[in-house]
Amino acid sequence: MRYALVAIMLVVATLASAFEGKAFVMREGFDPEPLYDCALQYYYYIPCPTYSWFWCLFGWERGDVLGAWFTVGDNSTGGYEACDPGACMALESFVVLDFAGYGTLYPWDYTVKFEVWCADEYGCPVGPVLWSSGPYETHLGWNHVYVDPPLSVCDCVVNPEPPSAPRFLITAKHIGIYADYPAWGFDNISYSLQQGCELHDISSLPVLYPRPYNSYCSTIHSGFYAREDFMYCPGSPIWFKDLYDTTAAGTHYGYMELAWRAYLLCGGPSRTEATTWSKVKALYR
């Protein structure tokens, strides 16, 4: 897995903090993917021709919480088929991208804690935490976080009448001594376009921007939630605007999604059955 640092640094101001950002070029980590029945992601991987650009954000403070929420049944932007909301009810694992990897080099200095919650339609947590990883040290690159045993999200049907698809939120809270890392990876549409990349998503939905105004998804699924408490909920988290978007409302390049993906266990067919995703992965190699 190769990556390159681009000589560009920006400061992103939010209501709560100022984050620094850098651009990287990297290939997806398809080969080490775990077994899965169903996968869901909202970030775009734009091969140009086989590598894609990503943004990373760092400069967090202790207690900062960011996260991404998922709705079972949504169309996935990663070439995955839509998950059956009536059958795919168990979270097996999830993957996150860290461009620093200082957690493994300096344990407890850059530690995070992952948690899973039920979520409302705005991405805010509903009810108590369902699962916690405890202190977790991320390494450089794609991190597969396993939920063992798999976590049922069937109770995350927040609207019973009419029944909604299960929605769940995965958060990462910075609990390390210094906490300004991990350098979380986000998708990067703006730099991809400036480098002449073709704006598409192989075997999936076309990449549309800015988000969410003309996206297949009705809202953004990644946001900054809190410093210590969920200070932006009820309501909705603060979205992360593309680092090259200078408009007040994100109308140029739109908003970024965290490079996080959820893997689900479904009832019915055996997990050993072939999936169409193997064909998609071959296109990137």
C-alpha positions as CSV (number, residue, x, y, z in Angstrom):
1,M,0.0,0.0,0.0
2,R,1.6,3.2,-1.2
3,Y,0.9,6.8,-0.4
4,A,2.4,10.2,-1.2
5,L,2.3,13.5,0.7
6,V,1.4,16.5,-1.4
7,A,2.9,19.8,-0.5
8,I,-0.3,21.5,0.5
9,M,-1.6,22.4,3.9
10,L,-4.8,24.2,4.8
11,V,-6.5,25.3,8.0
12,V,-10.2,24.4,8.3
13,A,-12.2,26.6,10.7
14,T,-15.3,25.2,12.4
15,L,-17.4,26.5,15.3
16,A,-15.5,24.3,17.7
17,S,-11.9,24.1,16.5
18,A,-9.4,24.7,13.7
19,F,-8.1,21.6,11.9
20,E,-5.2,21.3,9.6
21,G,-5.5,19.4,6.4
22,K,-3.2,17.8,3.8
23,A,-3.8,16.0,0.5
24,F,-2.6,12.4,-0.2
25,V,-2.8,10.1,-3.1
26,M,-3.4,6.5,-2.2
27,R,-4.9,3.2,-3.4
28,E,-7.8,1.4,-1.7
29,G,-6.9,-1.5,0.5
30,F,-9.1,-4.1,-1.2
31,D,-6.8,-7.2,-0.7
32,P,-7.0,-7.3,3.1
33,E,-10.8,-6.9,3.2
34,P,-12.4,-9.3,5.7
35,L,-15.2,-11.7,4.8
36,Y,-18.5,-10.0,4.7
37,D,-22.1,-10.3,3.6
38,C,-22.7,-6.7,2.8
39,A,-20.8,-3.4,2.9
40,L,-21.8,0.2,3.0
41,Q,-19.9,3.4,2.4
42,Y,-20.6,7.0,1.4
43,Y,-17.1,8.3,0.5
44,Y,-15.9,8.4,-3.1
45,Y,-12.9,6.5,-4.4
46,I,-12.0,8.1,-7.8
47,P,-9.4,5.9,-9.6
48,C,-6.9,8.1,-11.6
49,P,-6.2,5.6,-13.1
50,T,-5.8,3.2,-10.1
51,Y,-5.0,5.6,-7.2
52,S,-7.3,8.2,-5.7
53,W,-6.8,11.5,-3.8
54,F,-7.8,11.8,-0.2
55,W,-7.9,14.7,2.3
56,C,-6.7,14.1,5.8
57,L,-7.5,16.3,8.9
58,F,-5.5,16.5,12.1
59,G,-5.0,19.0,14.9
60,W,-7.8,17.7,17.1
61,E,-8.2,18.3,20.8
62,R,-8.7,15.9,23.6
63,G,-12.4,15.1,23.9
64,D,-13.2,15.8,20.2
65,V,-15.8,13.4,18.7
66,L,-16.3,12.8,15.0
67,G,-18.2,10.1,13.2
68,A,-20.1,8.7,10.3
69,W,-23.7,7.3,10.3
70,F,-25.1,4.6,8.1
71,T,-28.5,3.6,6.9
72,V,-29.0,0.0,5.9
73,G,-30.5,-0.1,2.4
74,D,-28.8,3.1,1.1
75,N,-27.0,2.9,-2.2
76,S,-23.3,2.5,-1.6
77,T,-20.7,4.6,-3.5
78,G,-18.1,1.9,-3.4
79,G,-19.3,-0.6,-5.9
80,Y,-21.2,-2.6,-3.3
81,E,-24.8,-3.7,-3.7
82,A,-27.4,-2.1,-1.4
83,C,-27.7,-3.9,1.9
84,D,-31.1,-5.5,2.5
85,P,-32.6,-3.5,5.4
86,G,-34.8,-6.5,6.4
87,A,-31.9,-9.0,6.7
88,C,-28.6,-7.2,7.2
89,M,-29.0,-6.5,10.9
90,A,-25.5,-7.2,12.5
91,L,-22.4,-4.9,12.4
92,E,-19.4,-7.2,12.0
93,S,-16.6,-4.7,11.5
94,F,-15.7,-1.3,10.1
95,V,-12.7,0.2,8.4
96,V,-11.2,3.7,8.9
97,L,-8.3,5.5,7.3
98,D,-5.5,7.1,9.2
99,F,-2.6,8.9,7.4
100,A,-0.4,9.3,10.5
101,G,-0.4,6.0,12.4
102,Y,1.1,7.6,15.5
103,G,-1.1,5.6,17.8
104,T,1.1,2.5,17.4
105,L,4.3,4.5,17.7
106,Y,3.3,6.4,20.8
107,P,0.7,4.4,22.7
108,W,-1.7,6.5,24.8
109,D,-0.5,9.7,23.2
110,Y,-2.9,9.4,20.2
111,T,-5.5,7.0,21.4
112,V,-9.1,7.0,20.3
113,K,-12.3,5.2,21.4
114,F,-14.8,3.9,18.9
115,E,-18.4,3.7,19.8
116,V,-21.6,2.6,18.0
117,W,-25.0,4.1,18.6
118,C,-28.5,4.0,17.1
119,A,-29.0,7.2,15.0
120,D,-31.9,9.4,14.0
121,E,-32.4,10.8,10.4
122,Y,-29.9,13.6,11.1
123,G,-27.1,11.4,12.3
124,C,-27.5,12.1,16.0
125,P,-27.3,9.3,18.6
126,V,-30.4,7.8,20.0
127,G,-30.4,6.0,23.3
128,P,-27.3,4.6,25.1
129,V,-24.1,3.4,23.5
130,L,-24.4,-0.1,22.0
131,W,-20.7,-1.0,21.8
132,S,-17.4,0.5,22.7
133,S,-13.9,-0.5,21.6
134,G,-12.2,0.9,24.7
135,P,-8.8,2.6,24.1
136,Y,-7.7,1.9,20.5
137,E,-4.4,2.8,18.7
138,T,-4.8,3.2,14.9
139,H,-2.0,2.3,12.6
140,L,-1.0,4.0,9.3
141,G,-3.4,3.2,6.5
142,W,-6.6,1.2,6.5
143,N,-7.6,0.0,10.0
144,H,-10.1,-2.9,10.3
145,V,-11.9,-2.6,13.6
146,Y,-13.8,-5.8,14.6
147,V,-17.0,-5.9,16.6
148,D,-16.8,-9.3,18.3
149,P,-19.4,-10.7,18.6
150,P,-21.3,-8.9,15.8
151,L,-23.6,-6.2,17.1
152,S,-27.3,-6.4,16.3
153,V,-28.7,-3.1,15.0
154,C,-32.3,-4.3,14.7
155,D,-33.3,-2.0,17.5
156,C,-32.0,1.0,15.5
157,V,-35.3,1.2,13.5
158,V,-36.0,4.5,15.1
159,N,-39.4,5.1,13.4
160,P,-41.6,2.1,13.9
161,E,-44.6,3.4,12.0
162,P,-44.0,3.2,9.1
163,P,-40.8,1.2,9.8
164,S,-37.5,2.8,8.8
165,A,-34.3,1.0,7.8
166,P,-31.8,0.6,10.7
167,R,-29.6,3.6,11.2
168,F,-26.4,3.5,13.3
169,L,-23.7,5.9,14.1
170,I,-20.0,5.1,14.5
171,T,-18.0,7.7,16.5
172,A,-14.3,8.1,17.3
173,K,-13.5,10.1,20.5
174,H,-10.0,11.5,21.0
175,I,-8.9,10.3,24.4
176,G,-5.1,10.4,24.0
177,I,-2.8,12.6,26.0
178,Y,-2.1,14.9,23.0
179,A,-5.0,13.8,20.8
180,D,-4.2,16.0,17.7
181,Y,-4.0,12.7,15.7
182,P,-5.1,10.4,14.0
183,A,-5.0,12.2,10.7
184,W,-8.4,11.0,9.6
185,G,-8.8,10.3,5.8
186,F,-11.7,11.9,3.8
187,D,-12.6,11.6,0.2
188,N,-11.2,14.4,-2.1
189,I,-13.2,15.4,-5.1
190,S,-11.6,18.8,-5.6
191,Y,-8.0,17.7,-5.9
192,S,-9.0,14.8,-8.1
193,L,-10.7,17.1,-10.5
194,Q,-7.7,19.5,-10.6
195,Q,-5.4,16.6,-11.4
196,G,-7.6,15.7,-14.4
197,C,-9.2,12.6,-12.9
198,E,-12.4,11.4,-14.6
199,L,-15.2,11.8,-12.2
200,H,-16.8,8.4,-12.0
201,D,-17.2,5.4,-9.7
202,I,-16.6,2.1,-11.4
203,S,-19.5,-0.3,-11.3
204,S,-21.4,2.0,-9.0
205,L,-23.2,5.3,-9.0
206,P,-21.8,8.3,-10.8
207,V,-19.9,10.7,-8.6
208,L,-22.0,13.8,-8.3
209,Y,-21.0,17.0,-6.4
210,P,-21.4,19.2,-4.5
211,R,-23.0,17.1,-1.8
212,P,-25.8,16.8,-0.7
213,Y,-27.5,19.2,-3.0
214,N,-27.5,16.9,-6.1
215,S,-26.2,13.6,-4.6
216,Y,-28.0,10.3,-4.5
217,C,-27.8,10.5,-0.8
218,S,-30.2,12.9,0.9
219,T,-27.6,14.3,3.4
220,I,-24.0,14.2,4.5
221,H,-23.1,11.3,6.8
222,S,-19.8,12.5,8.3
223,G,-19.5,15.2,10.9
224,F,-17.9,16.8,13.9
225,Y,-20.1,16.0,16.9
226,A,-18.6,17.4,20.0
227,R,-16.0,18.4,22.4
228,E,-16.6,15.9,25.2
229,D,-20.5,15.8,24.9
230,F,-22.7,15.7,21.9
231,M,-23.0,19.4,21.8
232,Y,-24.4,19.6,18.3
233,C,-27.2,17.0,19.0
234,P,-30.2,17.2,18.9
235,G,-29.8,18.8,15.6
236,S,-27.0,17.6,13.3
237,P,-23.2,17.5,13.5
238,I,-21.0,20.0,11.7
239,W,-20.3,18.8,8.2
240,F,-16.7,18.9,6.9
241,K,-16.5,21.1,3.8
242,D,-14.0,20.2,1.1
243,L,-10.7,22.0,1.8
244,Y,-10.7,23.7,-1.6
245,D,-14.3,25.0,-1.3
246,T,-14.2,28.6,-0.4
247,T,-18.0,29.2,-0.6
248,A,-20.0,29.9,2.6
249,A,-22.5,27.1,1.9
250,G,-20.2,24.5,0.2
251,T,-21.7,25.1,-3.2
252,H,-18.5,24.6,-5.2
253,Y,-17.1,21.2,-4.3
254,G,-19.4,20.4,-1.4
255,Y,-18.7,18.4,1.7
256,M,-16.3,15.5,2.5
257,E,-17.2,12.0,3.8
258,L,-14.9,10.1,6.2
259,A,-13.2,7.2,4.4
260,W,-15.0,4.8,6.7
261,R,-16.9,1.6,5.6
262,A,-19.2,-0.7,7.5
263,Y,-19.4,-4.5,7.0
264,L,-22.7,-6.2,7.9
265,L,-23.8,-9.8,8.5
266,C,-27.0,-10.7,6.8
267,G,-29.4,-13.6,7.3
268,G,-30.2,-16.1,4.7
269,P,-27.4,-16.9,2.1
270,S,-24.1,-18.4,3.3
271,R,-21.3,-16.0,3.8
272,T,-19.1,-18.2,1.6
273,E,-21.2,-17.6,-1.5
274,A,-19.5,-15.5,-4.3
275,T,-20.3,-11.8,-4.4
276,T,-20.2,-9.4,-7.3
277,W,-17.7,-7.2,-5.3
278,S,-14.9,-9.6,-6.3
279,K,-15.4,-8.5,-9.9
280,V,-15.3,-4.9,-8.9
281,K,-12.0,-5.3,-7.0
282,A,-10.4,-6.8,-10.1
283,L,-11.1,-3.6,-12.0
284,Y,-8.8,-1.6,-9.7
285,R,-5.8,-4.0,-9.8
